[in-house]
Amino acid sequence: MLTHLETIHQQPAWRPMPTSVRASFAEPLPWDGEGPAAAYEEFVERVLPYPNGNLHPRFWGWVQGNGTPLGMMADMLAAGLNPHLAGFDQAPALVEHQVLAWLAELMGMPRSTSGLLVTGGSMANIIGVAVARHAAARAAGFDVREEGLHGARPAFVMYGSVETHGWARKAAELLGLGNSSFHRVPVGEDYRIDVRALASAVAEDRAAGKLPFCVVGTAGTVNTGATDHLCALAALCRAEGLWFHIDGAFGALARVSPALRAAVAGIEEADSLAFDLHKWGYLPFECACILVRDADMHRAAFATTASYLNATSRGVMAGGLPFADRGLELSRGFKALKVWLSFKAHGLSAFARLIEQNVAQAEYLAGLIRSHPHLELLAPVALNVVCFRYAPVGVAPLALNFINEELLLRIQEAGVAVPSSTVLDGRFAIRVAIVNHRSRRADFDTLVDAVTSIGRVVAAQSAEASRFSRTHSSHD
């Protein structure tokens, strides 16, 4: 694996899997083992060469972490020790407590803040909204854990912008609220939530007898990297008595950098905050965090009792199982070790420099796009996400969408780079999300060269196909 990481820049950003390799995964259940050496060779031949590319310096398709050698080895140490992290009187639990205290301090939240490390941003966000639901039900005079949402309960409503990540719909459905309870609020030209429209929506829902309970602000939207006006949202939530949850999946970690901290101002005012260490923390999957300001409410939303899980005053169960009382899982792995080792080994200043580097790279790419006559920037570059398209003069809008969609696929299939896509105001966009510590400016030069050269070919083929279609239509 170390050799693989050392040579990653020499490999394609992504390579299609041969049919023979794909077919090999349909082999029957192996009752008789072939031995570890033979199994390992199959890993080297059939698995190692065909990842989705997120380790590569020109992977910018989605906000995915790249991992580090130290993080990889920390996972090996964690798996070797194999502790059960529901709690227990053990050093690994103290490591997680310390990591959570560090993360609360980093985000400007009080020392009394509760937290939990989980698999990813979706789970972290769902836990935050679950605590918000419990708090709202308690304020309304009932116990949602005991009574559910049956009967003549008011319709709970949560709010977020139309740019909110898809986890919010899953949360509404999973928590028994229903998708219709998630009120999607418009955004402005900067792709930030319209705070006035939000205030009007809350007032209208209250007048209709509904129970507004939670506002979701986003620090770093998926599509464009925009960050909502978090301070304004915090003020609105205080005035309206609403829970303020922030989805900071990748954007929250901009707070590591003193130079970028203002971009996410207001994070410290959240009632709950979710973010991923395996995104802009550059660590291996899986490691996300949920922080909850009210530790008692956090525990009240999830804690259970069982005779076989009772805390003792001494021995292995001394201190009980605090992490099991903060989320859905009882069995938990040692996710905190890779955070703890990485923070101690590298220091937060190293992470700050890398995050600043990614933001500077986004500005560099945006500059290349602005200066090129055949490229068009499609959204403001708020942080580290760049949305653009190949747009030669004289090509119809619908044709541009087709050209850019085909162009994107060819760039990926050629192994040049892995950007992804989105659609902004009906325009197909090539989306470059930069959370990659291996990327260099030359990689963005390579991307622009590939987009323009492959774009010319695709545009010419598209024009020829259009002429052919018109000719044959006229003959018919």
Number of C-alpha atoms within 10 A of each C-alpha: 10 10 7 13 13 10 11 16 16 10 15 19 25 24 17 13 14 10 8 9 13 11 10 10 9 8 7 7 6 7 6 6 8 9 8 9 9 11 11 12 12 12 12 13 11 17 14 12 17 16 13 14 24 20 23 24 23 28 31 25 21 20 21 24 25 23 20 18 14 17 21 17 13 22 22 13 14 18 13 9 11 14 18 15 22 20 26 22 15 16 11 22 22 14 18 23 20 14 22 24 19 15 20 24 14 15 23 15 22 14 13 13 20 24 30 23 29 24 17 21 26 22 20 29 27 22 28 30 26 20 25 26 23 21 24 22 22 14 10 13 9 16 16 17 14 7 10 13 18 9 7 6 13 15 18 23 23 25 23 26 25 15 22 23 18 11 16 21 18 16 22 21 15 13 15 13 18 16 16 14 19 24 20 17 21 18 18 9 10 15 21 26 28 19 20 13 14 22 15 12 17 23 14 13 16 14 10 11 11 17 21 26 24 25 26 27 29 32 31 28 25 21 23 26 25 26 24 29 19 26 17 13 26 24 15 18 20 13 9 14 13 23 25 27 30 32 32 25 29 27 24 27 26 27 21 21 18 11 12 17 16 12 21 24 19 22 28 22 21 26 23 30 33 32 28 31 24 26 28 28 29 22 23 23 20 17 23 25 26 30 30 28 21 18 14 13 17 26 20 16 22 19 15 11 9 7 6 6 11 12 18 12 9 9 11 13 16 15 16 18 20 18 26 20 21 28 26 13 13 15 12 17 19 23 24 28 20 24 24 18 17 20 17 10 11 11 11 15 13 14 21 20 14 19 27 20 20 24 20 16 22 24 18 15 22 21 12 15 20 14 10 12 11 16 20 18 19 19 19 16 19 19 25 25 30 28 27 24 27 28 22 16 9 7 12 10 13 11 15 21 19 15 26 25 19 16 25 23 15 18 20 21 16 15 18 21 27 28 22 19 21 17 14 14 8 10 17 23 27 24 25 28 27 30 30 27 22 16 19 14 14 10 19 21 14 13 19 18 12 18 22 19 12 20 24 17 13 19 22 13 13 17 15 12 12 12 12 11 11 12 11 9 9 7 6 6
